[in-house]
Amino acid sequence: MRFGKNRYSRITEDDGTARDKVTRIQHLGELSLAGRSEDNPKYEVIACIGGRGFGVRREDMKKMILATRGKVFTAKTLNQLIECTRLREFKVK
């Protein structure tokens, strides 16, 4: 189910398997680079995950980290989301 969509963000939530989620995130990562260099993607791919699936499926977690360029957050690290992503550009000083 999509909750929001614009040129800056897309938020999705589903109960799919870890493998399914990784495939979708990898696809978004590829789309972000379409016609662009790795240091200048169209948009930033960020994953916020929960559950035990990714702890069990270490290879899938590796793929997700590579596809998001390290921007994978959990409930414990969610407080770092703004400072570790381009969202910091929108922070009021």
HTML snippet that shows the backbone in 3Dmol.js (N, CA, C, O; Angstrom):
<script src="https://3Dmol.org/build/3Dmol-min.js"></script>
<div id="view" style="width:600px;height:400px;position:relative"></div>
<script>
const pdb = `
ATOM      1  N   MET A   1       0.833  -1.161   0.000  1.00  0.00           N
ATOM      2  CA  MET A   1       0.000   0.000   0.000  1.00  0.00           C
ATOM      3  C   MET A   1       0.889   1.238   0.000  1.00  0.00           C
ATOM      4  O   MET A   1       1.798   1.338   0.824  1.00  0.00           O
ATOM      5  N   ARG A   2       0.652   2.157  -0.883  1.00  0.00           N
ATOM      6  CA  ARG A   2       1.422   3.394  -0.941  1.00  0.00           C
ATOM      7  C   ARG A   2       0.697   4.453  -0.134  1.00  0.00           C
ATOM      8  O   ARG A   2      -0.502   4.667  -0.311  1.00  0.00           O
ATOM      9  N   PHE A   3       1.427   5.116   0.756  1.00  0.00           N
ATOM     10  CA  PHE A   3       0.839   6.156   1.584  1.00  0.00           C
ATOM     11  C   PHE A   3       1.107   7.537   1.026  1.00  0.00           C
ATOM     12  O   PHE A   3       0.311   8.447   1.257  1.00  0.00           O
ATOM     13  N   GLY A   4       2.177   7.727   0.314  1.00  0.00           N
ATOM     14  CA  GLY A   4       2.489   9.036  -0.224  1.00  0.00           C
ATOM     15  C   GLY A   4       3.387   8.899  -1.426  1.00  0.00           C
ATOM     16  O   GLY A   4       4.187   7.968  -1.518  1.00  0.00           O
ATOM     17  N   LYS A   5       3.249   9.835  -2.350  1.00  0.00           N
ATOM     18  CA  LYS A   5       4.108   9.767  -3.531  1.00  0.00           C
ATOM     19  C   LYS A   5       4.238  11.167  -4.102  1.00  0.00           C
ATOM     20  O   LYS A   5       3.239  11.845  -4.344  1.00  0.00           O
ATOM     21  N   ASN A   6       5.445  11.586  -4.311  1.00  0.00           N
ATOM     22  CA  ASN A   6       5.738  12.800  -5.056  1.00  0.00           C
ATOM     23  C   ASN A   6       7.133  12.648  -5.626  1.00  0.00           C
ATOM     24  O   ASN A   6       7.714  11.565  -5.544  1.00  0.00           O
ATOM     25  N   ARG A   7       7.672  13.676  -6.186  1.00  0.00           N
ATOM     26  CA  ARG A   7       8.981  13.497  -6.810  1.00  0.00           C
ATOM     27  C   ARG A   7      10.095  13.346  -5.798  1.00  0.00           C
ATOM     28  O   ARG A   7      11.213  12.984  -6.164  1.00  0.00           O
ATOM     29  N   TYR A   8       9.819  13.614  -4.536  1.00  0.00           N
ATOM     30  CA  TYR A   8      10.845  13.521  -3.502  1.00  0.00           C
ATOM     31  C   TYR A   8      10.755  12.262  -2.650  1.00  0.00           C
ATOM     32  O   TYR A   8      11.767  11.819  -2.107  1.00  0.00           O
ATOM     33  N   SER A   9       9.585  11.683  -2.523  1.00  0.00           N
ATOM     34  CA  SER A   9       9.477  10.539  -1.623  1.00  0.00           C
ATOM     35  C   SER A   9       8.442   9.528  -2.096  1.00  0.00           C
ATOM     36  O   SER A   9       7.509   9.842  -2.835  1.00  0.00           O
ATOM     37  N   ARG A  10       8.645   8.338  -1.647  1.00  0.00           N
ATOM     38  CA  ARG A  10       7.668   7.270  -1.835  1.00  0.00           C
ATOM     39  C   ARG A  10       7.763   6.410  -0.588  1.00  0.00           C
ATOM     40  O   ARG A  10       8.827   5.893  -0.249  1.00  0.00           O
ATOM     41  N   ILE A  11       6.658   6.269   0.072  1.00  0.00           N
ATOM     42  CA  ILE A  11       6.619   5.480   1.291  1.00  0.00           C
ATOM     43  C   ILE A  11       5.741   4.272   1.023  1.00  0.00           C
ATOM     44  O   ILE A  11       4.610   4.402   0.555  1.00  0.00           O
ATOM     45  N   THR A  12       6.274   3.096   1.325  1.00  0.00           N
ATOM     46  CA  THR A  12       5.476   1.884   1.155  1.00  0.00           C
ATOM     47  C   THR A  12       5.589   1.037   2.407  1.00  0.00           C
ATOM     48  O   THR A  12       6.567   1.122   3.150  1.00  0.00           O
ATOM     49  N   GLU A  13       4.590   0.233   2.623  1.00  0.00           N
ATOM     50  CA  GLU A  13       4.605  -0.716   3.725  1.00  0.00           C
ATOM     51  C   GLU A  13       3.965  -2.000   3.216  1.00  0.00           C
ATOM     52  O   GLU A  13       2.919  -1.971   2.567  1.00  0.00           O
ATOM     53  N   ASP A  14       4.599  -3.116   3.514  1.00  0.00           N
ATOM     54  CA  ASP A  14       3.994  -4.389   3.142  1.00  0.00           C
ATOM     55  C   ASP A  14       4.491  -5.479   4.062  1.00  0.00           C
ATOM     56  O   ASP A  14       5.442  -5.294   4.822  1.00  0.00           O
ATOM     57  N   ASP A  15       3.840  -6.603   3.980  1.00  0.00           N
ATOM     58  CA  ASP A  15       4.208  -7.742   4.808  1.00  0.00           C
ATOM     59  C   ASP A  15       4.946  -8.808   4.013  1.00  0.00           C
ATOM     60  O   ASP A  15       4.927  -9.980   4.389  1.00  0.00           O
ATOM     61  N   GLY A  16       5.595  -8.422   2.924  1.00  0.00           N
ATOM     62  CA  GLY A  16       6.308  -9.377   2.086  1.00  0.00           C
ATOM     63  C   GLY A  16       7.539  -9.926   2.787  1.00  0.00           C
ATOM     64  O   GLY A  16       7.881  -9.506   3.892  1.00  0.00           O
ATOM     65  N   THR A  17       8.190 -10.858   2.137  1.00  0.00           N
ATOM     66  CA  THR A  17       9.389 -11.467   2.698  1.00  0.00           C
ATOM     67  C   THR A  17      10.572 -10.516   2.552  1.00  0.00           C
ATOM     68  O   THR A  17      10.538  -9.573   1.761  1.00  0.00           O
ATOM     69  N   ALA A  18      11.598 -10.779   3.317  1.00  0.00           N
ATOM     70  CA  ALA A  18      12.817  -9.976   3.224  1.00  0.00           C
ATOM     71  C   ALA A  18      13.355  -9.990   1.798  1.00  0.00           C
ATOM     72  O   ALA A  18      13.794  -8.959   1.289  1.00  0.00           O
ATOM     73  N   ARG A  19      13.324 -11.143   1.158  1.00  0.00           N
ATOM     74  CA  ARG A  19      13.830 -11.267  -0.210  1.00  0.00           C
ATOM     75  C   ARG A  19      13.046 -10.377  -1.172  1.00  0.00           C
ATOM     76  O   ARG A  19      13.636  -9.727  -2.036  1.00  0.00           O
ATOM     77  N   ASP A  20      11.708 -10.346  -1.026  1.00  0.00           N
ATOM     78  CA  ASP A  20      10.884  -9.491  -1.886  1.00  0.00           C
ATOM     79  C   ASP A  20      11.220  -8.020  -1.697  1.00  0.00           C
ATOM     80  O   ASP A  20      11.307  -7.266  -2.666  1.00  0.00           O
ATOM     81  N   LYS A  21      11.407  -7.618  -0.453  1.00  0.00           N
ATOM     82  CA  LYS A  21      11.723  -6.215  -0.163  1.00  0.00           C
ATOM     83  C   LYS A  21      13.065  -5.825  -0.760  1.00  0.00           C
ATOM     84  O   LYS A  21      13.207  -4.740  -1.323  1.00  0.00           O
ATOM     85  N   VAL A  22      14.039  -6.703  -0.639  1.00  0.00           N
ATOM     86  CA  VAL A  22      15.363  -6.410  -1.190  1.00  0.00           C
ATOM     87  C   VAL A  22      15.284  -6.234  -2.695  1.00  0.00           C
ATOM     88  O   VAL A  22      15.914  -5.332  -3.247  1.00  0.00           O
ATOM     89  N   THR A  23      14.528  -7.074  -3.358  1.00  0.00           N
ATOM     90  CA  THR A  23      14.386  -6.964  -4.814  1.00  0.00           C
ATOM     91  C   THR A  23      13.804  -5.611  -5.188  1.00  0.00           C
ATOM     92  O   THR A  23      14.283  -4.971  -6.124  1.00  0.00           O
ATOM     93  N   ARG A  24      12.777  -5.164  -4.471  1.00  0.00           N
ATOM     94  CA  ARG A  24      12.175  -3.860  -4.765  1.00  0.00           C
ATOM     95  C   ARG A  24      13.142  -2.720  -4.483  1.00  0.00           C
ATOM     96  O   ARG A  24      13.212  -1.763  -5.254  1.00  0.00           O
ATOM     97  N   ILE A  25      13.882  -2.811  -3.395  1.00  0.00           N
ATOM     98  CA  ILE A  25      14.844  -1.755  -3.048  1.00  0.00           C
ATOM     99  C   ILE A  25      15.978  -1.723  -4.064  1.00  0.00           C
ATOM    100  O   ILE A  25      16.427  -0.644  -4.451  1.00  0.00           O
ATOM    101  N   GLN A  26      16.445  -2.884  -4.500  1.00  0.00           N
ATOM    102  CA  GLN A  26      17.484  -2.922  -5.525  1.00  0.00           C
ATOM    103  C   GLN A  26      16.974  -2.268  -6.810  1.00  0.00           C
ATOM    104  O   GLN A  26      17.711  -1.535  -7.469  1.00  0.00           O
ATOM    105  N   HIS A  27      15.732  -2.529  -7.160  1.00  0.00           N
ATOM    106  CA  HIS A  27      15.156  -1.931  -8.365  1.00  0.00           C
ATOM    107  C   HIS A  27      15.094  -0.408  -8.233  1.00  0.00           C
ATOM    108  O   HIS A  27      15.431   0.309  -9.175  1.00  0.00           O
ATOM    109  N   LEU A  28      14.672   0.081  -7.086  1.00  0.00           N
ATOM    110  CA  LEU A  28      14.650   1.530  -6.861  1.00  0.00           C
ATOM    111  C   LEU A  28      16.054   2.116  -6.955  1.00  0.00           C
ATOM    112  O   LEU A  28      16.243   3.201  -7.504  1.00  0.00           O
ATOM    113  N   GLY A  29      17.033   1.401  -6.422  1.00  0.00           N
ATOM    114  CA  GLY A  29      18.416   1.855  -6.513  1.00  0.00           C
ATOM    115  C   GLY A  29      18.894   1.958  -7.952  1.00  0.00           C
ATOM    116  O   GLY A  29      19.585   2.909  -8.319  1.00  0.00           O
ATOM    117  N   GLU A  30      18.525   0.982  -8.762  1.00  0.00           N
ATOM    118  CA  GLU A  30      18.883   1.010 -10.186  1.00  0.00           C
ATOM    119  C   GLU A  30      18.187   2.170 -10.902  1.00  0.00           C
ATOM    120  O   GLU A  30      18.802   2.864 -11.712  1.00  0.00           O
ATOM    121  N   LEU A  31      16.911   2.375 -10.599  1.00  0.00           N
ATOM    122  CA  LEU A  31      16.171   3.477 -11.224  1.00  0.00           C
ATOM    123  C   LEU A  31      16.752   4.836 -10.837  1.00  0.00           C
ATOM    124  O   LEU A  31      16.750   5.767 -11.642  1.00  0.00           O
ATOM    125  N   SER A  32      17.244   4.949  -9.619  1.00  0.00           N
ATOM    126  CA  SER A  32      17.809   6.229  -9.170  1.00  0.00           C
ATOM    127  C   SER A  32      19.065   6.601  -9.948  1.00  0.00           C
ATOM    128  O   SER A  32      19.446   7.770 -10.007  1.00  0.00           O
ATOM    129  N   LEU A  33      19.704   5.596 -10.542  1.00  0.00           N
ATOM    130  CA  LEU A  33      20.940   5.838 -11.291  1.00  0.00           C
ATOM    131  C   LEU A  33      20.736   5.891 -12.801  1.00  0.00           C
ATOM    132  O   LEU A  33      21.690   6.135 -13.541  1.00  0.00           O
ATOM    133  N   ALA A  34      19.526   5.669 -13.264  1.00  0.00           N
ATOM    134  CA  ALA A  34      19.264   5.621 -14.708  1.00  0.00           C
ATOM    135  C   ALA A  34      19.797   6.874 -15.400  1.00  0.00           C
ATOM    136  O   ALA A  34      19.285   7.976 -15.199  1.00  0.00           O
ATOM    137  N   GLY A  35      20.817   6.689 -16.205  1.00  0.00           N
ATOM    138  CA  GLY A  35      21.401   7.799 -16.947  1.00  0.00           C
ATOM    139  C   GLY A  35      22.253   8.724 -16.105  1.00  0.00           C
ATOM    140  O   GLY A  35      22.593   9.818 -16.554  1.00  0.00           O
ATOM    141  N   ARG A  36      22.607   8.321 -14.907  1.00  0.00           N
ATOM    142  CA  ARG A  36      23.386   9.172 -14.004  1.00  0.00           C
ATOM    143  C   ARG A  36      24.569   8.410 -13.442  1.00  0.00           C
ATOM    144  O   ARG A  36      24.615   7.181 -13.483  1.00  0.00           O
ATOM    145  N   SER A  37      25.524   9.161 -12.918  1.00  0.00           N
ATOM    146  CA  SER A  37      26.671   8.523 -12.277  1.00  0.00           C
ATOM    147  C   SER A  37      26.297   8.150 -10.836  1.00  0.00           C
ATOM    148  O   SER A  37      25.314   8.654 -10.294  1.00  0.00           O
ATOM    149  N   GLU A  38      27.082   7.271 -10.231  1.00  0.00           N
ATOM    150  CA  GLU A  38      26.795   6.820  -8.868  1.00  0.00           C
ATOM    151  C   GLU A  38      26.867   7.944  -7.847  1.00  0.00           C
ATOM    152  O   GLU A  38      26.207   7.876  -6.811  1.00  0.00           O
ATOM    153  N   ASP A  39      27.658   8.980  -8.121  1.00  0.00           N
ATOM    154  CA  ASP A  39      27.753  10.088  -7.166  1.00  0.00           C
ATOM    155  C   ASP A  39      26.695  11.167  -7.402  1.00  0.00           C
ATOM    156  O   ASP A  39      26.678  12.176  -6.698  1.00  0.00           O
ATOM    157  N   ASN A  40      25.806  10.964  -8.392  1.00  0.00           N
ATOM    158  CA  ASN A  40      24.760  11.936  -8.682  1.00  0.00           C
ATOM    159  C   ASN A  40      23.442  11.241  -9.042  1.00  0.00           C
ATOM    160  O   ASN A  40      22.939  11.407 -10.153  1.00  0.00           O
ATOM    161  N   PRO A  41      22.878  10.457  -8.100  1.00  0.00           N
ATOM    162  CA  PRO A  41      21.624   9.757  -8.410  1.00  0.00           C
ATOM    163  C   PRO A  41      20.455  10.731  -8.517  1.00  0.00           C
ATOM    164  O   PRO A  41      20.519  11.847  -8.002  1.00  0.00           O
ATOM    165  N   LYS A  42      19.384  10.301  -9.191  1.00  0.00           N
ATOM    166  CA  LYS A  42      18.172  11.121  -9.309  1.00  0.00           C
ATOM    167  C   LYS A  42      17.551  11.359  -7.942  1.00  0.00           C
ATOM    168  O   LYS A  42      17.046  12.445  -7.658  1.00  0.00           O
ATOM    169  N   TYR A  43      17.592  10.335  -7.101  1.00  0.00           N
ATOM    170  CA  TYR A  43      17.033  10.426  -5.762  1.00  0.00           C
ATOM    171  C   TYR A  43      17.772   9.460  -4.848  1.00  0.00           C
ATOM    172  O   TYR A  43      18.500   8.581  -5.310  1.00  0.00           O
ATOM    173  N   GLU A  44      17.576   9.631  -3.562  1.00  0.00           N
ATOM    174  CA  GLU A  44      18.236   8.823  -2.554  1.00  0.00           C
ATOM    175  C   GLU A  44      17.291   7.704  -2.113  1.00  0.00           C
ATOM    176  O   GLU A  44      16.123   7.951  -1.811  1.00  0.00           O
ATOM    177  N   VAL A  45      17.796   6.496  -2.080  1.00  0.00           N
ATOM    178  CA  VAL A  45      17.006   5.352  -1.629  1.00  0.00           C
ATOM    179  C   VAL A  45      17.371   5.086  -0.170  1.00  0.00           C
ATOM    180  O   VAL A  45      18.538   4.898   0.173  1.00  0.00           O
ATOM    181  N   ILE A  46      16.343   5.075   0.678  1.00  0.00           N
ATOM    182  CA  ILE A  46      16.520   4.872   2.115  1.00  0.00           C
ATOM    183  C   ILE A  46      15.596   3.737   2.537  1.00  0.00           C
ATOM    184  O   ILE A  46      14.440   3.694   2.117  1.00  0.00           O
ATOM    185  N   ALA A  47      16.087   2.824   3.357  1.00  0.00           N
ATOM    186  CA  ALA A  47      15.247   1.729   3.851  1.00  0.00           C
ATOM    187  C   ALA A  47      15.138   1.798   5.365  1.00  0.00           C
ATOM    188  O   ALA A  47      16.141   1.957   6.061  1.00  0.00           O
ATOM    189  N   CYS A  48      13.926   1.678   5.868  1.00  0.00           N
ATOM    190  CA  CYS A  48      13.663   1.557   7.300  1.00  0.00           C
ATOM    191  C   CYS A  48      13.049   0.185   7.493  1.00  0.00           C
ATOM    192  O   CYS A  48      11.961  -0.089   6.987  1.00  0.00           O
ATOM    193  N   ILE A  49      13.735  -0.673   8.218  1.00  0.00           N
ATOM    194  CA  ILE A  49      13.310  -2.065   8.313  1.00  0.00           C
ATOM    195  C   ILE A  49      13.061  -2.481   9.753  1.00  0.00           C
ATOM    196  O   ILE A  49      13.557  -1.862  10.694  1.00  0.00           O
ATOM    197  N   GLY A  50      12.290  -3.530   9.899  1.00  0.00           N
ATOM    198  CA  GLY A  50      12.031  -4.130  11.199  1.00  0.00           C
ATOM    199  C   GLY A  50      11.773  -5.609  11.002  1.00  0.00           C
ATOM    200  O   GLY A  50      11.594  -6.072   9.876  1.00  0.00           O
ATOM    201  N   GLY A  51      11.753  -6.333  12.074  1.00  0.00           N
ATOM    202  CA  GLY A  51      11.505  -7.770  11.980  1.00  0.00           C
ATOM    203  C   GLY A  51      12.793  -8.553  11.965  1.00  0.00           C
ATOM    204  O   GLY A  51      13.883  -7.990  11.864  1.00  0.00           O
ATOM    205  N   ARG A  52      12.654  -9.854  12.065  1.00  0.00           N
ATOM    206  CA  ARG A  52      13.848 -10.704  12.153  1.00  0.00           C
ATOM    207  C   ARG A  52      14.329 -11.223  10.805  1.00  0.00           C
ATOM    208  O   ARG A  52      15.402 -11.822  10.734  1.00  0.00           O
ATOM    209  N   GLY A  53      13.574 -11.013   9.739  1.00  0.00           N
ATOM    210  CA  GLY A  53      13.924 -11.559   8.433  1.00  0.00           C
ATOM    211  C   GLY A  53      15.299 -11.169   7.944  1.00  0.00           C
ATOM    212  O   GLY A  53      16.012 -11.995   7.374  1.00  0.00           O
ATOM    213  N   PHE A  54      15.684  -9.921   8.159  1.00  0.00           N
ATOM    214  CA  PHE A  54      16.972  -9.473   7.648  1.00  0.00           C
ATOM    215  C   PHE A  54      18.140  -9.958   8.499  1.00  0.00           C
ATOM    216  O   PHE A  54      19.256 -10.097   7.998  1.00  0.00           O
ATOM    217  N   GLY A  55      17.897 -10.215   9.768  1.00  0.00           N
ATOM    218  CA  GLY A  55      18.951 -10.788  10.613  1.00  0.00           C
ATOM    219  C   GLY A  55      19.272 -12.206  10.215  1.00  0.00           C
ATOM    220  O   GLY A  55      20.410 -12.655  10.348  1.00  0.00           O
ATOM    221  N   VAL A  56      18.281 -12.904   9.730  1.00  0.00           N
ATOM    222  CA  VAL A  56      18.446 -14.297   9.303  1.00  0.00           C
ATOM    223  C   VAL A  56      19.030 -14.362   7.899  1.00  0.00           C
ATOM    224  O   VAL A  56      19.838 -15.240   7.597  1.00  0.00           O
ATOM    225  N   ARG A  57      18.624 -13.443   7.051  1.00  0.00           N
ATOM    226  CA  ARG A  57      19.041 -13.455   5.643  1.00  0.00           C
ATOM    227  C   ARG A  57      20.155 -12.435   5.430  1.00  0.00           C
ATOM    228  O   ARG A  57      19.930 -11.367   4.859  1.00  0.00           O
ATOM    229  N   ARG A  58      21.337 -12.766   5.884  1.00  0.00           N
ATOM    230  CA  ARG A  58      22.473 -11.831   5.857  1.00  0.00           C
ATOM    231  C   ARG A  58      22.839 -11.388   4.437  1.00  0.00           C
ATOM    232  O   ARG A  58      23.195 -10.227   4.231  1.00  0.00           O
ATOM    233  N   GLU A  59      22.757 -12.281   3.468  1.00  0.00           N
ATOM    234  CA  GLU A  59      23.091 -11.912   2.083  1.00  0.00           C
ATOM    235  C   GLU A  59      22.108 -10.873   1.552  1.00  0.00           C
ATOM    236  O   GLU A  59      22.502  -9.961   0.824  1.00  0.00           O
ATOM    237  N   ASP A  60      20.826 -11.006   1.914  1.00  0.00           N
ATOM    238  CA  ASP A  60      19.838 -10.005   1.502  1.00  0.00           C
ATOM    239  C   ASP A  60      20.125  -8.659   2.155  1.00  0.00           C
ATOM    240  O   ASP A  60      19.977  -7.612   1.524  1.00  0.00           O
ATOM    241  N   MET A  61      20.533  -8.689   3.407  1.00  0.00           N
ATOM    242  CA  MET A  61      20.878  -7.446   4.100  1.00  0.00           C
ATOM    243  C   MET A  61      22.049  -6.764   3.403  1.00  0.00           C
ATOM    244  O   MET A  61      22.053  -5.543   3.245  1.00  0.00           O
ATOM    245  N   LYS A  62      23.025  -7.534   2.992  1.00  0.00           N
ATOM    246  CA  LYS A  62      24.176  -6.985   2.267  1.00  0.00           C
ATOM    247  C   LYS A  62      23.712  -6.303   0.983  1.00  0.00           C
ATOM    248  O   LYS A  62      24.157  -5.199   0.669  1.00  0.00           O
ATOM    249  N   LYS A  63      22.823  -6.954   0.245  1.00  0.00           N
ATOM    250  CA  LYS A  63      22.309  -6.374  -1.004  1.00  0.00           C
ATOM    251  C   LYS A  63      21.575  -5.068  -0.741  1.00  0.00           C
ATOM    252  O   LYS A  63      21.691  -4.114  -1.510  1.00  0.00           O
ATOM    253  N   MET A  64      20.815  -5.033   0.357  1.00  0.00           N
ATOM    254  CA  MET A  64      20.075  -3.821   0.683  1.00  0.00           C
ATOM    255  C   MET A  64      21.025  -2.677   1.060  1.00  0.00           C
ATOM    256  O   MET A  64      20.815  -1.534   0.655  1.00  0.00           O
ATOM    257  N   ILE A  65      22.046  -2.982   1.818  1.00  0.00           N
ATOM    258  CA  ILE A  65      23.022  -1.954   2.198  1.00  0.00           C
ATOM    259  C   ILE A  65      23.702  -1.391   0.958  1.00  0.00           C
ATOM    260  O   ILE A  65      23.917  -0.183   0.863  1.00  0.00           O
ATOM    261  N   LEU A  66      24.040  -2.252   0.015  1.00  0.00           N
ATOM    262  CA  LEU A  66      24.670  -1.788  -1.229  1.00  0.00           C
ATOM    263  C   LEU A  66      23.697  -0.953  -2.064  1.00  0.00           C
ATOM    264  O   LEU A  66      24.081   0.084  -2.605  1.00  0.00           O
ATOM    265  N   ALA A  67      22.447  -1.393  -2.172  1.00  0.00           N
ATOM    266  CA  ALA A  67      21.454  -0.681  -2.991  1.00  0.00           C
ATOM    267  C   ALA A  67      21.113   0.694  -2.428  1.00  0.00           C
ATOM    268  O   ALA A  67      20.803   1.616  -3.182  1.00  0.00           O
ATOM    269  N   THR A  68      21.169   0.834  -1.096  1.00  0.00           N
ATOM    270  CA  THR A  68      20.837   2.116  -0.465  1.00  0.00           C
ATOM    271  C   THR A  68      22.084   2.945  -0.171  1.00  0.00           C
ATOM    272  O   THR A  68      21.994   4.041   0.382  1.00  0.00           O
ATOM    273  N   ARG A  69      23.228   2.422  -0.541  1.00  0.00           N
ATOM    274  CA  ARG A  69      24.499   3.070  -0.246  1.00  0.00           C
ATOM    275  C   ARG A  69      24.672   3.307   1.258  1.00  0.00           C
ATOM    276  O   ARG A  69      25.155   4.351   1.697  1.00  0.00           O
ATOM    277  N   GLY A  70      24.256   2.291   2.032  1.00  0.00           N
ATOM    278  CA  GLY A  70      24.435   2.313   3.483  1.00  0.00           C
ATOM    279  C   GLY A  70      23.310   2.957   4.265  1.00  0.00           C
ATOM    280  O   GLY A  70      23.400   3.077   5.487  1.00  0.00           O
ATOM    281  N   LYS A  71      22.268   3.369   3.597  1.00  0.00           N
ATOM    282  CA  LYS A  71      21.189   4.085   4.281  1.00  0.00           C
ATOM    283  C   LYS A  71      20.046   3.145   4.639  1.00  0.00           C
ATOM    284  O   LYS A  71      18.952   3.228   4.081  1.00  0.00           O
ATOM    285  N   VAL A  72      20.326   2.240   5.593  1.00  0.00           N
ATOM    286  CA  VAL A  72      19.341   1.301   6.118  1.00  0.00           C
ATOM    287  C   VAL A  72      19.183   1.604   7.603  1.00  0.00           C
ATOM    288  O   VAL A  72      20.163   1.621   8.349  1.00  0.00           O
ATOM    289  N   PHE A  73      17.956   1.840   8.022  1.00  0.00           N
ATOM    290  CA  PHE A  73      17.693   2.222   9.401  1.00  0.00           C
ATOM    291  C   PHE A  73      16.737   1.236  10.050  1.00  0.00           C
ATOM    292  O   PHE A  73      15.891   0.638   9.385  1.00  0.00           O
ATOM    293  N   THR A  74      16.885   1.078  11.357  1.00  0.00           N
ATOM    294  CA  THR A  74      15.999   0.250  12.170  1.00  0.00           C
ATOM    295  C   THR A  74      15.418   1.142  13.257  1.00  0.00           C
ATOM    296  O   THR A  74      15.744   2.327  13.323  1.00  0.00           O
ATOM    297  N   ALA A  75      14.569   0.594  14.104  1.00  0.00           N
ATOM    298  CA  ALA A  75      13.998   1.377  15.201  1.00  0.00           C
ATOM    299  C   ALA A  75      15.100   1.960  16.087  1.00  0.00           C
ATOM    300  O   ALA A  75      14.956   3.070  16.598  1.00  0.00           O
ATOM    301  N   LYS A  76      16.189   1.231  16.271  1.00  0.00           N
ATOM    302  CA  LYS A  76      17.291   1.710  17.114  1.00  0.00           C
ATOM    303  C   LYS A  76      18.087   2.842  16.468  1.00  0.00           C
ATOM    304  O   LYS A  76      18.648   3.680  17.174  1.00  0.00           O
ATOM    305  N   THR A  77      18.144   2.879  15.143  1.00  0.00           N
ATOM    306  CA  THR A  77      18.962   3.887  14.460  1.00  0.00           C
ATOM    307  C   THR A  77      18.140   4.962  13.758  1.00  0.00           C
ATOM    308  O   THR A  77      18.702   5.827  13.086  1.00  0.00           O
ATOM    309  N   LEU A  78      16.829   4.919  13.903  1.00  0.00           N
ATOM    310  CA  LEU A  78      15.961   5.864  13.218  1.00  0.00           C
ATOM    311  C   LEU A  78      16.271   7.314  13.590  1.00  0.00           C
ATOM    312  O   LEU A  78      16.050   8.220  12.786  1.00  0.00           O
ATOM    313  N   ASN A  79      16.777   7.538  14.798  1.00  0.00           N
ATOM    314  CA  ASN A  79      17.123   8.896  15.215  1.00  0.00           C
ATOM    315  C   ASN A  79      18.268   9.489  14.388  1.00  0.00           C
ATOM    316  O   ASN A  79      18.514  10.692  14.473  1.00  0.00           O
ATOM    317  N   GLN A  80      18.963   8.692  13.603  1.00  0.00           N
ATOM    318  CA  GLN A  80      20.060   9.167  12.761  1.00  0.00           C
ATOM    319  C   GLN A  80      19.625   9.438  11.320  1.00  0.00           C
ATOM    320  O   GLN A  80      20.429   9.881  10.500  1.00  0.00           O
ATOM    321  N   LEU A  81      18.361   9.174  11.016  1.00  0.00           N
ATOM    322  CA  LEU A  81      17.856   9.274   9.649  1.00  0.00           C
ATOM    323  C   LEU A  81      18.099  10.641   9.024  1.00  0.00           C
ATOM    324  O   LEU A  81      18.580  10.714   7.893  1.00  0.00           O
ATOM    325  N   ILE A  82      17.787  11.706   9.712  1.00  0.00           N
ATOM    326  CA  ILE A  82      17.913  13.045   9.118  1.00  0.00           C
ATOM    327  C   ILE A  82      19.366  13.419   8.904  1.00  0.00           C
ATOM    328  O   ILE A  82      19.729  13.891   7.827  1.00  0.00           O
ATOM    329  N   GLU A  83      20.197  13.219   9.904  1.00  0.00           N
ATOM    330  CA  GLU A  83      21.597  13.621   9.785  1.00  0.00           C
ATOM    331  C   GLU A  83      22.393  12.785   8.785  1.00  0.00           C
ATOM    332  O   GLU A  83      23.396  13.258   8.251  1.00  0.00           O
ATOM    333  N   CYS A  84      21.967  11.560   8.525  1.00  0.00           N
ATOM    334  CA  CYS A  84      22.720  10.657   7.647  1.00  0.00           C
ATOM    335  C   CYS A  84      22.163  10.587   6.222  1.00  0.00           C
ATOM    336  O   CYS A  84      22.620   9.773   5.419  1.00  0.00           O
ATOM    337  N   THR A  85      21.192  11.422   5.909  1.00  0.00           N
ATOM    338  CA  THR A  85      20.608  11.431   4.569  1.00  0.00           C
ATOM    339  C   THR A  85      20.486  12.876   4.086  1.00  0.00           C
ATOM    340  O   THR A  85      20.801  13.818   4.813  1.00  0.00           O
ATOM    341  N   ARG A  86      20.028  13.027   2.862  1.00  0.00           N
ATOM    342  CA  ARG A  86      19.844  14.372   2.310  1.00  0.00           C
ATOM    343  C   ARG A  86      18.698  15.127   2.977  1.00  0.00           C
ATOM    344  O   ARG A  86      18.509  16.314   2.714  1.00  0.00           O
ATOM    345  N   LEU A  87      17.948  14.469   3.819  1.00  0.00           N
ATOM    346  CA  LEU A  87      16.892  15.157   4.560  1.00  0.00           C
ATOM    347  C   LEU A  87      17.466  16.279   5.412  1.00  0.00           C
ATOM    348  O   LEU A  87      16.754  17.227   5.744  1.00  0.00           O
ATOM    349  N   ARG A  88      18.748  16.187   5.773  1.00  0.00           N
ATOM    350  CA  ARG A  88      19.380  17.236   6.572  1.00  0.00           C
ATOM    351  C   ARG A  88      19.373  18.584   5.841  1.00  0.00           C
ATOM    352  O   ARG A  88      19.456  19.636   6.476  1.00  0.00           O
ATOM    353  N   GLU A  89      19.274  18.551   4.508  1.00  0.00           N
ATOM    354  CA  GLU A  89      19.220  19.796   3.727  1.00  0.00           C
ATOM    355  C   GLU A  89      17.952  20.595   4.015  1.00  0.00           C
ATOM    356  O   GLU A  89      17.910  21.799   3.766  1.00  0.00           O
ATOM    357  N   PHE A  90      16.917  19.933   4.538  1.00  0.00           N
ATOM    358  CA  PHE A  90      15.652  20.593   4.813  1.00  0.00           C
ATOM    359  C   PHE A  90      15.501  20.994   6.283  1.00  0.00           C
ATOM    360  O   PHE A  90      14.478  21.550   6.683  1.00  0.00           O
ATOM    361  N   LYS A  91      16.521  20.707   7.070  1.00  0.00           N
ATOM    362  CA  LYS A  91      16.495  21.002   8.495  1.00  0.00           C
ATOM    363  C   LYS A  91      16.614  22.511   8.715  1.00  0.00           C
ATOM    364  O   LYS A  91      17.485  23.164   8.140  1.00  0.00           O
ATOM    365  N   VAL A  92      15.748  23.042   9.534  1.00  0.00           N
ATOM    366  CA  VAL A  92      15.781  24.462   9.863  1.00  0.00           C
ATOM    367  C   VAL A  92      16.925  24.702  10.834  1.00  0.00           C
ATOM    368  O   VAL A  92      17.094  23.970  11.810  1.00  0.00           O
ATOM    369  N   LYS A  93      17.695  25.720  10.557  1.00  0.00           N
ATOM    370  CA  LYS A  93      18.860  25.995  11.410  1.00  0.00           C
ATOM    371  C   LYS A  93      18.522  26.971  12.503  1.00  0.00           C
ATOM    372  O   LYS A  93      19.384  27.314  13.312  1.00  0.00           O
TER     373      LYS A  93
END
`;
const viewer = $3Dmol.createViewer("view");
viewer.addModel(pdb, "pdb");
viewer.setStyle({}, {cartoon: {color: "spectrum"}});
viewer.zoomTo();
viewer.render();
</script>
